[in-house]
Amino acid sequence: MKAHCAASDHAGVLGVLRRMKDDGVEPDLVTYNTLVFGLARAGMVTKARTYLDAMAAAGHFPDVITYTSLMNGMCVKGDALGALALLEEMEAKGCEPNERTYNTLLMGLCKNKKLEKAVEVYRSMVGAGMKLEAPAYATFVRALCRAGRVPDAYEVFDYGIESKSLAEVTLYTELDNSLKWLHRMKS
């Protein structure tokens, strides 16, 4: 199943699941997580979502990996607000989000031009003492600079330094690149 996921072969992923069931092998949590990840990655978010209920019916409750995989797929498909709603559902069901979950949402909200929501997610991360991952940091700083919110970008940079989220060179480089872009746009 993982090989089919790596190849974004959703038909192959579902074929493995079908063969498992035909052979009397019940999927476990890892199998369901792989399935949700593969389908979400292939852009089949609605289909992946149906497996959340199937998992629970089979006695395997979605975990942080399941939810984060689905949120990522939703963000890629342009439904970052739906992914944010899924975060609320996840928390309501007693599943704790982790740094990866928040970084996924931060990046997805920025790419979907939902900067104010991204700022809210970032504030939650800071409040929880979570670290930024390089792609989310770069995307967030770039979005802030493009929106003319340079002081906020510096604040994120300072938090990156303070929390030791990333190597200082990474933090400086991305902020510098974003500021250069902003300068070119103003010229």
VMD Tcl script that builds the backbone (N, CA, C; Angstrom):
set m [mol new atoms 561]
animate dup $m
set s [atomselect $m all]
$s set {name element resname resid chain x y z} {
  {N N MET 1 A 0.820 -1.188 0.000}
  {CA C MET 1 A 0.000 0.000 0.000}
  {C C MET 1 A 0.866 1.255 0.000}
  {N N LYS 2 A 1.959 1.236 0.785}
  {CA C LYS 2 A 2.837 2.409 0.832}
  {C C LYS 2 A 3.461 2.698 -0.527}
  {N N ALA 3 A 3.811 1.667 -1.261}
  {CA C ALA 3 A 4.407 1.859 -2.587}
  {C C ALA 3 A 3.406 2.534 -3.523}
  {N N HIS 4 A 2.158 2.127 -3.447}
  {CA C HIS 4 A 1.133 2.764 -4.272}
  {C C HIS 4 A 0.932 4.223 -3.857}
  {N N CYS 5 A 1.026 4.484 -2.547}
  {CA C CYS 5 A 0.909 5.868 -2.058}
  {C C CYS 5 A 2.048 6.718 -2.607}
  {N N ALA 6 A 3.261 6.176 -2.553}
  {CA C ALA 6 A 4.433 6.918 -3.035}
  {C C ALA 6 A 4.295 7.251 -4.517}
  {N N ALA 7 A 3.603 6.400 -5.250}
  {CA C ALA 7 A 3.407 6.619 -6.680}
  {C C ALA 7 A 2.115 7.379 -6.979}
  {N N SER 8 A 1.423 7.833 -5.905}
  {CA C SER 8 A 0.124 8.511 -6.046}
  {C C SER 8 A -0.858 7.677 -6.867}
  {N N ASP 9 A -0.799 6.379 -6.663}
  {CA C ASP 9 A -1.656 5.425 -7.375}
  {C C ASP 9 A -2.832 5.053 -6.483}
  {N N HIS 10 A -3.884 5.894 -6.511}
  {CA C HIS 10 A -5.021 5.649 -5.625}
  {C C HIS 10 A -5.756 4.354 -5.963}
  {N N ALA 11 A -5.789 3.994 -7.230}
  {CA C ALA 11 A -6.441 2.736 -7.609}
  {C C ALA 11 A -5.687 1.551 -6.997}
  {N N GLY 12 A -4.369 1.636 -6.989}
  {CA C GLY 12 A -3.566 0.576 -6.384}
  {C C GLY 12 A -3.767 0.496 -4.882}
  {N N VAL 13 A -3.868 1.649 -4.235}
  {CA C VAL 13 A -4.104 1.698 -2.786}
  {C C VAL 13 A -5.417 0.998 -2.456}
  {N N LEU 14 A -6.467 1.362 -3.184}
  {CA C LEU 14 A -7.774 0.752 -2.939}
  {C C LEU 14 A -7.783 -0.721 -3.310}
  {N N GLY 15 A -6.987 -1.085 -4.326}
  {CA C GLY 15 A -6.876 -2.490 -4.714}
  {C C GLY 15 A -6.269 -3.337 -3.602}
  {N N VAL 16 A -5.247 -2.816 -2.943}
  {CA C VAL 16 A -4.626 -3.536 -1.831}
  {C C VAL 16 A -5.642 -3.717 -0.698}
  {N N LEU 17 A -6.395 -2.671 -0.415}
  {CA C LEU 17 A -7.413 -2.757 0.633}
  {C C LEU 17 A -8.445 -3.826 0.281}
  {N N ARG 18 A -8.881 -3.839 -0.959}
  {CA C ARG 18 A -9.865 -4.822 -1.416}
  {C C ARG 18 A -9.307 -6.246 -1.279}
  {N N ARG 19 A -8.041 -6.427 -1.690}
  {CA C ARG 19 A -7.419 -7.759 -1.585}
  {C C ARG 19 A -7.291 -8.205 -0.133}
  {N N MET 20 A -6.950 -7.246 0.731}
  {CA C MET 20 A -6.848 -7.571 2.152}
  {C C MET 20 A -8.182 -8.101 2.664}
  {N N LYS 21 A -9.236 -7.368 2.361}
  {CA C LYS 21 A -10.557 -7.768 2.835}
  {C C LYS 21 A -10.986 -9.095 2.218}
  {N N ASP 22 A -10.690 -9.296 0.926}
  {CA C ASP 22 A -11.016 -10.569 0.264}
  {C C ASP 22 A -10.290 -11.743 0.919}
  {N N ASP 23 A -9.089 -11.486 1.417}
  {CA C ASP 23 A -8.296 -12.533 2.068}
  {C C ASP 23 A -8.606 -12.661 3.558}
  {N N GLY 24 A -9.595 -11.887 4.033}
  {CA C GLY 24 A -9.989 -11.969 5.433}
  {C C GLY 24 A -9.083 -11.226 6.390}
  {N N VAL 25 A -8.253 -10.329 5.857}
  {CA C VAL 25 A -7.349 -9.539 6.696}
  {C C VAL 25 A -8.007 -8.187 6.956}
  {N N GLU 26 A -8.255 -7.917 8.237}
  {CA C GLU 26 A -8.876 -6.648 8.602}
  {C C GLU 26 A -7.808 -5.557 8.707}
  {N N PRO 27 A -8.072 -4.404 8.115}
  {CA C PRO 27 A -7.113 -3.294 8.214}
  {C C PRO 27 A -6.951 -2.846 9.666}
  {N N ASP 28 A -5.733 -2.468 10.020}
  {CA C ASP 28 A -5.477 -1.918 11.348}
  {C C ASP 28 A -5.284 -0.406 11.225}
  {N N LEU 29 A -4.931 0.237 12.338}
  {CA C LEU 29 A -4.762 1.689 12.344}
  {C C LEU 29 A -3.709 2.141 11.334}
  {N N VAL 30 A -2.600 1.421 11.259}
  {CA C VAL 30 A -1.532 1.789 10.322}
  {C C VAL 30 A -2.031 1.684 8.886}
  {N N THR 31 A -2.787 0.648 8.596}
  {CA C THR 31 A -3.332 0.477 7.243}
  {C C THR 31 A -4.278 1.621 6.901}
  {N N TYR 32 A -5.157 1.958 7.831}
  {CA C TYR 32 A -6.080 3.068 7.580}
  {C C TYR 32 A -5.331 4.392 7.418}
  {N N ASN 33 A -4.319 4.619 8.240}
  {CA C ASN 33 A -3.544 5.854 8.109}
  {C C ASN 33 A -2.859 5.931 6.754}
  {N N THR 34 A -2.313 4.808 6.312}
  {CA C THR 34 A -1.668 4.762 4.995}
  {C C THR 34 A -2.690 5.041 3.900}
  {N N LEU 35 A -3.869 4.470 4.057}
  {CA C LEU 35 A -4.946 4.661 3.089}
  {C C LEU 35 A -5.375 6.130 3.022}
  {N N VAL 36 A -5.616 6.731 4.174}
  {CA C VAL 36 A -6.030 8.142 4.209}
  {C C VAL 36 A -4.930 9.024 3.623}
  {N N PHE 37 A -3.677 8.768 4.018}
  {CA C PHE 37 A -2.558 9.545 3.490}
  {C C PHE 37 A -2.495 9.439 1.969}
  {N N GLY 38 A -2.567 8.216 1.454}
  {CA C GLY 38 A -2.457 8.000 0.008}
  {C C GLY 38 A -3.576 8.645 -0.779}
  {N N LEU 39 A -4.790 8.500 -0.288}
  {CA C LEU 39 A -5.925 9.092 -0.986}
  {C C LEU 39 A -5.886 10.617 -0.922}
  {N N ALA 40 A -5.555 11.155 0.244}
  {CA C ALA 40 A -5.474 12.616 0.379}
  {C C ALA 40 A -4.371 13.172 -0.509}
  {N N ARG 41 A -3.253 12.467 -0.554}
  {CA C ARG 41 A -2.130 12.907 -1.386}
  {C C ARG 41 A -2.490 12.887 -2.870}
  {N N ALA 42 A -3.330 11.924 -3.246}
  {CA C ALA 42 A -3.752 11.816 -4.642}
  {C C ALA 42 A -4.892 12.776 -4.975}
  {N N GLY 43 A -5.289 13.594 -4.001}
  {CA C GLY 43 A -6.342 14.568 -4.256}
  {C C GLY 43 A -7.743 14.032 -4.039}
  {N N MET 44 A -7.847 12.830 -3.522}
  {CA C MET 44 A -9.162 12.212 -3.295}
  {C C MET 44 A -9.576 12.426 -1.833}
  {N N VAL 45 A -9.701 13.685 -1.467}
  {CA C VAL 45 A -9.948 14.067 -0.082}
  {C C VAL 45 A -11.300 13.549 0.405}
  {N N THR 46 A -12.320 13.651 -0.421}
  {CA C THR 46 A -13.654 13.194 -0.023}
  {C C THR 46 A -13.639 11.699 0.267}
  {N N LYS 47 A -12.984 10.956 -0.588}
  {CA C LYS 47 A -12.869 9.499 -0.392}
  {C C LYS 47 A -12.068 9.203 0.873}
  {N N ALA 48 A -10.976 9.933 1.071}
  {CA C ALA 48 A -10.157 9.734 2.272}
  {C C ALA 48 A -10.976 10.023 3.522}
  {N N ARG 49 A -11.799 11.040 3.452}
  {CA C ARG 49 A -12.639 11.424 4.600}
  {C C ARG 49 A -13.593 10.295 4.994}
  {N N THR 50 A -14.089 9.553 4.022}
  {CA C THR 50 A -15.030 8.476 4.339}
  {C C THR 50 A -14.380 7.400 5.211}
  {N N TYR 51 A -13.069 7.291 5.130}
  {CA C TYR 51 A -12.395 6.265 5.921}
  {C C TYR 51 A -12.251 6.640 7.393}
  {N N LEU 52 A -12.476 7.904 7.747}
  {CA C LEU 52 A -12.499 8.266 9.164}
  {C C LEU 52 A -13.633 7.516 9.864}
  {N N ASP 53 A -14.810 7.511 9.234}
  {CA C ASP 53 A -15.952 6.803 9.810}
  {C C ASP 53 A -15.743 5.289 9.744}
  {N N ALA 54 A -15.173 4.815 8.640}
  {CA C ALA 54 A -14.918 3.376 8.502}
  {C C ALA 54 A -13.941 2.894 9.571}
  {N N MET 55 A -12.954 3.710 9.865}
  {CA C MET 55 A -11.978 3.351 10.905}
  {C C MET 55 A -12.672 3.182 12.250}
  {N N ALA 56 A -13.480 4.172 12.599}
  {CA C ALA 56 A -14.161 4.138 13.896}
  {C C ALA 56 A -15.100 2.935 13.973}
  {N N ALA 57 A -15.809 2.664 12.883}
  {CA C ALA 57 A -16.719 1.517 12.855}
  {C C ALA 57 A -15.965 0.204 13.055}
  {N N ALA 58 A -14.707 0.168 12.601}
  {CA C ALA 58 A -13.889 -1.038 12.738}
  {C C ALA 58 A -13.132 -1.060 14.076}
  {N N GLY 59 A -13.346 -0.021 14.902}
  {CA C GLY 59 A -12.693 0.011 16.209}
  {C C GLY 59 A -11.317 0.652 16.217}
  {N N HIS 60 A -10.956 1.313 15.139}
  {CA C HIS 60 A -9.667 2.011 15.052}
  {C C HIS 60 A -9.950 3.507 14.934}
  {N N PHE 61 A -9.697 4.220 16.012}
  {CA C PHE 61 A -10.042 5.628 16.017}
  {C C PHE 61 A -8.927 6.459 15.380}
  {N N PRO 62 A -9.313 7.397 14.531}
  {CA C PRO 62 A -8.317 8.238 13.857}
  {C C PRO 62 A -7.389 8.895 14.878}
  {N N ASP 63 A -6.113 8.960 14.532}
  {CA C ASP 63 A -5.129 9.588 15.405}
  {C C ASP 63 A -4.583 10.844 14.729}
  {N N VAL 64 A -3.576 11.436 15.345}
  {CA C VAL 64 A -3.017 12.685 14.832}
  {C C VAL 64 A -2.475 12.506 13.411}
  {N N ILE 65 A -1.959 11.337 13.095}
  {CA C ILE 65 A -1.448 11.078 11.739}
  {C C ILE 65 A -2.595 11.082 10.736}
  {N N THR 66 A -3.683 10.428 11.089}
  {CA C THR 66 A -4.844 10.375 10.196}
  {C C THR 66 A -5.355 11.783 9.895}
  {N N TYR 67 A -5.593 12.528 10.963}
  {CA C TYR 67 A -6.154 13.868 10.792}
  {C C TYR 67 A -5.202 14.805 10.047}
  {N N THR 68 A -3.933 14.765 10.394}
  {CA C THR 68 A -2.978 15.667 9.746}
  {C C THR 68 A -2.844 15.344 8.263}
  {N N SER 69 A -2.846 14.064 7.926}
  {CA C SER 69 A -2.785 13.665 6.510}
  {C C SER 69 A -3.978 14.218 5.743}
  {N N LEU 70 A -5.148 14.091 6.345}
  {CA C LEU 70 A -6.356 14.588 5.691}
  {C C LEU 70 A -6.347 16.109 5.589}
  {N N MET 71 A -5.891 16.782 6.657}
  {CA C MET 71 A -5.810 18.249 6.619}
  {C C MET 71 A -4.878 18.716 5.507}
  {N N ASN 72 A -3.760 18.040 5.363}
  {CA C ASN 72 A -2.820 18.403 4.304}
  {C C ASN 72 A -3.479 18.278 2.932}
  {N N GLY 73 A -4.164 17.175 2.705}
  {CA C GLY 73 A -4.860 16.987 1.433}
  {C C GLY 73 A -5.911 18.056 1.191}
  {N N MET 74 A -6.634 18.424 2.250}
  {CA C MET 74 A -7.653 19.464 2.124}
  {C C MET 74 A -7.019 20.806 1.764}
  {N N CYS 75 A -5.911 21.121 2.405}
  {CA C CYS 75 A -5.219 22.388 2.114}
  {C C CYS 75 A -4.728 22.414 0.665}
  {N N VAL 76 A -4.168 21.318 0.214}
  {CA C VAL 76 A -3.674 21.245 -1.167}
  {C C VAL 76 A -4.822 21.429 -2.156}
  {N N LYS 77 A -5.998 20.915 -1.819}
  {CA C LYS 77 A -7.162 21.044 -2.696}
  {C C LYS 77 A -7.835 22.418 -2.581}
  {N N GLY 78 A -7.317 23.284 -1.692}
  {CA C GLY 78 A -7.866 24.631 -1.567}
  {C C GLY 78 A -8.905 24.785 -0.471}
  {N N ASP 79 A -9.032 23.792 0.391}
  {CA C ASP 79 A -10.027 23.853 1.453}
  {C C ASP 79 A -9.354 23.991 2.819}
  {N N ALA 80 A -8.574 25.055 2.979}
  {CA C ALA 80 A -7.866 25.267 4.240}
  {C C ALA 80 A -8.833 25.539 5.388}
  {N N LEU 81 A -9.940 26.195 5.110}
  {CA C LEU 81 A -10.917 26.438 6.176}
  {C C LEU 81 A -11.580 25.131 6.608}
  {N N GLY 82 A -11.789 24.231 5.666}
  {CA C GLY 82 A -12.299 22.891 6.005}
  {C C GLY 82 A -11.300 22.137 6.864}
  {N N ALA 83 A -10.015 22.309 6.565}
  {CA C ALA 83 A -8.964 21.668 7.365}
  {C C ALA 83 A -8.959 22.238 8.777}
  {N N LEU 84 A -9.206 23.530 8.893}
  {CA C LEU 84 A -9.277 24.165 10.210}
  {C C LEU 84 A -10.477 23.625 10.991}
  {N N ALA 85 A -11.592 23.417 10.309}
  {CA C ALA 85 A -12.775 22.819 10.948}
  {C C ALA 85 A -12.468 21.382 11.384}
  {N N LEU 86 A -11.673 20.685 10.585}
  {CA C LEU 86 A -11.288 19.318 10.941}
  {C C LEU 86 A -10.428 19.317 12.207}
  {N N LEU 87 A -9.621 20.356 12.390}
  {CA C LEU 87 A -8.840 20.488 13.618}
  {C C LEU 87 A -9.776 20.549 14.826}
  {N N GLU 88 A -10.829 21.336 14.712}
  {CA C GLU 88 A -11.796 21.444 15.804}
  {C C GLU 88 A -12.470 20.099 16.073}
  {N N GLU 89 A -12.821 19.389 15.012}
  {CA C GLU 89 A -13.433 18.062 15.155}
  {C C GLU 89 A -12.454 17.100 15.847}
  {N N MET 90 A -11.216 17.159 15.416}
  {CA C MET 90 A -10.162 16.317 15.987}
  {C C MET 90 A -10.043 16.542 17.491}
  {N N GLU 91 A -9.972 17.811 17.872}
  {CA C GLU 91 A -9.833 18.149 19.284}
  {C C GLU 91 A -11.082 17.754 20.073}
  {N N ALA 92 A -12.260 17.934 19.470}
  {CA C ALA 92 A -13.510 17.561 20.134}
  {C C ALA 92 A -13.570 16.057 20.401}
  {N N LYS 93 A -12.900 15.290 19.569}
  {CA C LYS 93 A -12.880 13.832 19.744}
  {C C LYS 93 A -11.736 13.365 20.634}
  {N N GLY 94 A -11.037 14.331 21.231}
  {CA C GLY 94 A -9.993 13.985 22.184}
  {C C GLY 94 A -8.647 13.649 21.580}
  {N N CYS 95 A -8.458 13.988 20.325}
  {CA C CYS 95 A -7.177 13.725 19.659}
  {C C CYS 95 A -6.357 15.013 19.669}
  {N N GLU 96 A -5.203 14.974 20.299}
  {CA C GLU 96 A -4.347 16.159 20.433}
  {C C GLU 96 A -3.547 16.421 19.160}
  {N N PRO 97 A -3.655 17.623 18.604}
  {CA C PRO 97 A -2.811 17.973 17.461}
  {C C PRO 97 A -1.359 18.127 17.922}
  {N N ASN 98 A -0.436 17.970 16.999}
  {CA C ASN 98 A 0.982 18.144 17.323}
  {C C ASN 98 A 1.575 19.261 16.458}
  {N N GLU 99 A 2.885 19.437 16.562}
  {CA C GLU 99 A 3.551 20.494 15.780}
  {C C GLU 99 A 3.328 20.313 14.287}
  {N N ARG 100 A 3.367 19.072 13.821}
  {CA C ARG 100 A 3.173 18.819 12.393}
  {C C ARG 100 A 1.783 19.256 11.958}
  {N N THR 101 A 0.792 19.001 12.794}
  {CA C THR 101 A -0.582 19.404 12.478}
  {C C THR 101 A -0.649 20.921 12.301}
  {N N TYR 102 A -0.095 21.639 13.269}
  {CA C TYR 102 A -0.144 23.102 13.213}
  {C C TYR 102 A 0.687 23.661 12.066}
  {N N ASN 103 A 1.849 23.094 11.801}
  {CA C ASN 103 A 2.667 23.546 10.675}
  {C C ASN 103 A 1.946 23.303 9.359}
  {N N THR 104 A 1.268 22.172 9.242}
  {CA C THR 104 A 0.490 21.854 8.040}
  {C C THR 104 A -0.600 22.902 7.832}
  {N N LEU 105 A -1.324 23.222 8.893}
  {CA C LEU 105 A -2.390 24.222 8.790}
  {C C LEU 105 A -1.840 25.609 8.491}
  {N N LEU 106 A -0.754 25.974 9.158}
  {CA C LEU 106 A -0.144 27.291 8.939}
  {C C LEU 106 A 0.216 27.474 7.467}
  {N N MET 107 A 0.874 26.487 6.910}
  {CA C MET 107 A 1.285 26.569 5.515}
  {C C MET 107 A 0.064 26.543 4.587}
  {N N GLY 108 A -0.894 25.672 4.875}
  {CA C GLY 108 A -2.089 25.571 4.039}
  {C C GLY 108 A -2.915 26.841 4.038}
  {N N LEU 109 A -3.065 27.442 5.199}
  {CA C LEU 109 A -3.835 28.688 5.276}
  {C C LEU 109 A -3.142 29.810 4.509}
  {N N CYS 110 A -1.828 29.882 4.600}
  {CA C CYS 110 A -1.091 30.909 3.839}
  {C C CYS 110 A -1.248 30.689 2.340}
  {N N LYS 111 A -1.089 29.469 1.910}
  {CA C LYS 111 A -1.187 29.183 0.471}
  {C C LYS 111 A -2.596 29.411 -0.061}
  {N N ASN 112 A -3.591 29.296 0.829}
  {CA C ASN 112 A -4.980 29.527 0.435}
  {C C ASN 112 A -5.421 30.958 0.712}
  {N N LYS 113 A -4.436 31.829 0.988}
  {CA C LYS 113 A -4.669 33.259 1.189}
  {C C LYS 113 A -5.637 33.550 2.342}
  {N N LYS 114 A -5.465 32.825 3.415}
  {CA C LYS 114 A -6.250 33.017 4.641}
  {C C LYS 114 A -5.280 33.455 5.742}
  {N N LEU 115 A -4.641 34.600 5.520}
  {CA C LEU 115 A -3.557 35.052 6.385}
  {C C LEU 115 A -4.008 35.291 7.821}
  {N N GLU 116 A -5.176 35.872 8.020}
  {CA C GLU 116 A -5.633 36.145 9.393}
  {C C GLU 116 A -5.812 34.845 10.172}
  {N N LYS 117 A -6.346 33.829 9.516}
  {CA C LYS 117 A -6.499 32.516 10.169}
  {C C LYS 117 A -5.120 31.912 10.436}
  {N N ALA 118 A -4.191 32.123 9.508}
  {CA C ALA 118 A -2.827 31.622 9.704}
  {C C ALA 118 A -2.184 32.276 10.920}
  {N N VAL 119 A -2.431 33.565 11.083}
  {CA C VAL 119 A -1.895 34.278 12.251}
  {C C VAL 119 A -2.478 33.688 13.532}
  {N N GLU 120 A -3.758 33.352 13.521}
  {CA C GLU 120 A -4.386 32.725 14.691}
  {C C GLU 120 A -3.719 31.383 15.009}
  {N N VAL 121 A -3.476 30.586 13.979}
  {CA C VAL 121 A -2.816 29.282 14.172}
  {C C VAL 121 A -1.405 29.496 14.711}
  {N N TYR 122 A -0.705 30.471 14.151}
  {CA C TYR 122 A 0.646 30.781 14.628}
  {C C TYR 122 A 0.615 31.171 16.109}
  {N N ARG 123 A -0.330 32.020 16.489}
  {CA C ARG 123 A -0.437 32.445 17.895}
  {C C ARG 123 A -0.680 31.231 18.806}
  {N N SER 124 A -1.488 30.289 18.352}
  {CA C SER 124 A -1.715 29.058 19.120}
  {C C SER 124 A -0.422 28.270 19.273}
  {N N MET 125 A 0.354 28.228 18.198}
  {CA C MET 125 A 1.637 27.523 18.237}
  {C C MET 125 A 2.571 28.164 19.256}
  {N N VAL 126 A 2.662 29.484 19.208}
  {CA C VAL 126 A 3.527 30.206 20.141}
  {C C VAL 126 A 3.072 29.950 21.569}
  {N N GLY 127 A 1.771 30.023 21.794}
  {CA C GLY 127 A 1.217 29.796 23.126}
  {C C GLY 127 A 1.533 28.411 23.671}
  {N N ALA 128 A 1.621 27.443 22.766}
  {CA C ALA 128 A 1.916 26.069 23.168}
  {C C ALA 128 A 3.414 25.760 23.129}
  {N N GLY 129 A 4.216 26.760 22.732}
  {CA C GLY 129 A 5.667 26.547 22.666}
  {C C GLY 129 A 6.106 25.617 21.549}
  {N N MET 130 A 5.313 25.553 20.484}
  {CA C MET 130 A 5.632 24.671 19.360}
  {C C MET 130 A 6.667 25.306 18.445}
  {N N LYS 131 A 7.424 24.440 17.772}
  {CA C LYS 131 A 8.439 24.911 16.837}
  {C C LYS 131 A 7.873 24.989 15.426}
  {N N LEU 132 A 8.454 25.890 14.662}
  {CA C LEU 132 A 8.101 26.043 13.251}
  {C C LEU 132 A 8.960 25.101 12.412}
  {N N GLU 133 A 8.374 24.519 11.380}
  {CA C GLU 133 A 9.128 23.733 10.409}
  {C C GLU 133 A 9.508 24.656 9.256}
  {N N ALA 134 A 10.600 24.342 8.589}
  {CA C ALA 134 A 11.134 25.220 7.541}
  {C C ALA 134 A 10.112 25.605 6.470}
  {N N PRO 135 A 9.370 24.648 5.882}
  {CA C PRO 135 A 8.419 25.061 4.837}
  {C C PRO 135 A 7.323 25.989 5.354}
  {N N ALA 136 A 6.819 25.709 6.557}
  {CA C ALA 136 A 5.759 26.554 7.119}
  {C C ALA 136 A 6.311 27.936 7.455}
  {N N TYR 137 A 7.499 27.980 8.033}
  {CA C TYR 137 A 8.123 29.263 8.364}
  {C C TYR 137 A 8.305 30.094 7.097}
  {N N ALA 138 A 8.891 29.491 6.076}
  {CA C ALA 138 A 9.154 30.223 4.827}
  {C C ALA 138 A 7.862 30.743 4.211}
  {N N THR 139 A 6.851 29.898 4.160}
  {CA C THR 139 A 5.577 30.292 3.565}
  {C C THR 139 A 4.911 31.402 4.369}
  {N N PHE 140 A 4.966 31.297 5.697}
  {CA C PHE 140 A 4.326 32.285 6.562}
  {C C PHE 140 A 5.033 33.637 6.481}
  {N N VAL 141 A 6.356 33.640 6.558}
  {CA C VAL 141 A 7.112 34.895 6.475}
  {C C VAL 141 A 6.890 35.549 5.113}
  {N N ARG 142 A 6.897 34.752 4.073}
  {CA C ARG 142 A 6.661 35.277 2.724}
  {C C ARG 142 A 5.269 35.904 2.632}
  {N N ALA 143 A 4.254 35.224 3.176}
  {CA C ALA 143 A 2.878 35.740 3.122}
  {C C ALA 143 A 2.759 37.043 3.915}
  {N N LEU 144 A 3.404 37.095 5.067}
  {CA C LEU 144 A 3.359 38.324 5.862}
  {C C LEU 144 A 4.021 39.482 5.123}
  {N N CYS 145 A 5.178 39.240 4.545}
  {CA C CYS 145 A 5.871 40.307 3.800}
  {C C CYS 145 A 5.054 40.759 2.599}
  {N N ARG 146 A 4.474 39.833 1.890}
  {CA C ARG 146 A 3.680 40.195 0.714}
  {C C ARG 146 A 2.435 40.989 1.087}
  {N N ALA 147 A 1.968 40.783 2.309}
  {CA C ALA 147 A 0.812 41.544 2.791}
  {C C ALA 147 A 1.253 42.866 3.427}
  {N N GLY 148 A 2.559 43.163 3.374}
  {CA C GLY 148 A 3.075 44.392 3.939}
  {C C GLY 148 A 3.197 44.361 5.457}
  {N N ARG 149 A 3.163 43.192 6.027}
  {CA C ARG 149 A 3.208 43.046 7.484}
  {C C ARG 149 A 4.621 42.678 7.937}
  {N N VAL 150 A 5.556 43.538 7.605}
  {CA C VAL 150 A 6.970 43.299 7.900}
  {C C VAL 150 A 7.237 43.177 9.403}
  {N N PRO 151 A 6.645 44.033 10.253}
  {CA C PRO 151 A 6.891 43.855 11.696}
  {C C PRO 151 A 6.460 42.464 12.192}
  {N N ASP 152 A 5.360 41.964 11.646}
  {CA C ASP 152 A 4.913 40.621 12.022}
  {C C ASP 152 A 5.907 39.564 11.546}
  {N N ALA 153 A 6.469 39.771 10.364}
  {CA C ALA 153 A 7.472 38.829 9.847}
  {C C ALA 153 A 8.696 38.813 10.753}
  {N N TYR 154 A 9.096 39.978 11.227}
  {CA C TYR 154 A 10.228 40.042 12.167}
  {C C TYR 154 A 9.886 39.346 13.482}
  {N N GLU 155 A 8.651 39.461 13.917}
  {CA C GLU 155 A 8.219 38.788 15.140}
  {C C GLU 155 A 8.326 37.265 14.971}
  {N N VAL 156 A 7.909 36.770 13.815}
  {CA C VAL 156 A 8.005 35.332 13.538}
  {C C VAL 156 A 9.474 34.918 13.489}
  {N N PHE 157 A 10.285 35.748 12.865}
  {CA C PHE 157 A 11.731 35.491 12.834}
  {C C PHE 157 A 12.282 35.395 14.256}
  {N N ASP 158 A 11.924 36.361 15.107}
  {CA C ASP 158 A 12.398 36.354 16.502}
  {C C ASP 158 A 11.951 35.090 17.229}
  {N N TYR 159 A 10.707 34.683 16.983}
  {CA C TYR 159 A 10.220 33.458 17.629}
  {C C TYR 159 A 11.001 32.237 17.133}
  {N N GLY 160 A 11.310 32.233 15.845}
  {CA C GLY 160 A 12.110 31.133 15.293}
  {C C GLY 160 A 13.468 31.025 15.968}
  {N N ILE 161 A 14.087 32.173 16.220}
  {CA C ILE 161 A 15.382 32.206 16.923}
  {C C ILE 161 A 15.202 31.744 18.368}
  {N N GLU 162 A 14.235 32.352 19.044}
  {CA C GLU 162 A 13.999 32.065 20.464}
  {C C GLU 162 A 13.651 30.591 20.704}
  {N N SER 163 A 12.802 30.026 19.846}
  {CA C SER 163 A 12.351 28.643 20.037}
  {C C SER 163 A 13.330 27.624 19.458}
  {N N LYS 164 A 14.386 28.134 18.805}
  {CA C LYS 164 A 15.358 27.253 18.143}
  {C C LYS 164 A 14.657 26.298 17.171}
  {N N SER 165 A 13.664 26.862 16.473}
  {CA C SER 165 A 12.896 26.079 15.508}
  {C C SER 165 A 13.763 25.603 14.352}
  {N N LEU 166 A 14.608 26.506 13.863}
  {CA C LEU 166 A 15.402 26.222 12.670}
  {C C LEU 166 A 16.799 26.793 12.857}
  {N N ALA 167 A 17.687 26.391 11.989}
  {CA C ALA 167 A 19.022 26.974 12.002}
  {C C ALA 167 A 18.903 28.468 11.698}
  {N N GLU 168 A 19.720 29.255 12.359}
  {CA C GLU 168 A 19.648 30.706 12.169}
  {C C GLU 168 A 19.831 31.098 10.712}
  {N N VAL 169 A 20.696 30.399 10.003}
  {CA C VAL 169 A 20.924 30.736 8.597}
  {C C VAL 169 A 19.630 30.571 7.793}
  {N N THR 170 A 18.846 29.559 8.100}
  {CA C THR 170 A 17.567 29.342 7.412}
  {C C THR 170 A 16.611 30.484 7.715}
  {N N LEU 171 A 16.555 30.857 8.978}
  {CA C LEU 171 A 15.667 31.944 9.381}
  {C C LEU 171 A 16.049 33.261 8.701}
  {N N TYR 172 A 17.333 33.585 8.735}
  {CA C TYR 172 A 17.813 34.822 8.105}
  {C C TYR 172 A 17.595 34.801 6.595}
  {N N THR 173 A 17.926 33.696 5.970}
  {CA C THR 173 A 17.835 33.602 4.512}
  {C C THR 173 A 16.414 33.829 4.033}
  {N N GLU 174 A 15.451 33.174 4.646}
  {CA C GLU 174 A 14.068 33.325 4.190}
  {C C GLU 174 A 13.537 34.723 4.447}
  {N N LEU 175 A 13.850 35.287 5.596}
  {CA C LEU 175 A 13.408 36.655 5.867}
  {C C LEU 175 A 14.049 37.620 4.871}
  {N N ASP 176 A 15.329 37.458 4.612}
  {CA C ASP 176 A 16.036 38.304 3.656}
  {C C ASP 176 A 15.424 38.182 2.259}
  {N N ASN 177 A 15.164 36.962 1.826}
  {CA C ASN 177 A 14.563 36.750 0.503}
  {C C ASN 177 A 13.189 37.406 0.404}
  {N N SER 178 A 12.398 37.274 1.458}
  {CA C SER 178 A 11.059 37.867 1.458}
  {C C SER 178 A 11.118 39.390 1.437}
  {N N LEU 179 A 12.049 39.945 2.187}
  {CA C LEU 179 A 12.187 41.408 2.198}
  {C C LEU 179 A 12.709 41.930 0.863}
  {N N LYS 180 A 13.625 41.194 0.244}
  {CA C LYS 180 A 14.107 41.591 -1.090}
  {C C LYS 180 A 12.965 41.568 -2.090}
  {N N TRP 181 A 12.115 40.566 -2.026}
  {CA C TRP 181 A 10.961 40.479 -2.926}
  {C C TRP 181 A 10.072 41.705 -2.717}
  {N N LEU 182 A 9.800 42.015 -1.457}
  {CA C LEU 182 A 8.940 43.163 -1.139}
  {C C LEU 182 A 9.570 44.460 -1.687}
  {N N HIS 183 A 10.859 44.615 -1.510}
  {CA C HIS 183 A 11.564 45.810 -2.011}
  {C C HIS 183 A 11.434 45.911 -3.539}
  {N N ARG 184 A 11.622 44.788 -4.239}
  {CA C ARG 184 A 11.497 44.789 -5.703}
  {C C ARG 184 A 10.068 45.175 -6.141}
  {N N MET 185 A 9.077 44.715 -5.402}
  {CA C MET 185 A 7.693 45.008 -5.751}
  {C C MET 185 A 7.376 46.502 -5.550}
  {N N LYS 186 A 8.013 47.112 -4.577}
  {CA C LYS 186 A 7.781 48.528 -4.305}
  {C C LYS 186 A 8.551 49.434 -5.255}
  {N N SER 187 A 9.586 48.903 -5.894}
  {CA C SER 187 A 10.441 49.724 -6.774}
  {C C SER 187 A 9.780 49.964 -8.103}
}
mol reanalyze $m
mol bondsrecalc $m
mol representation Tube
mol addrep $m
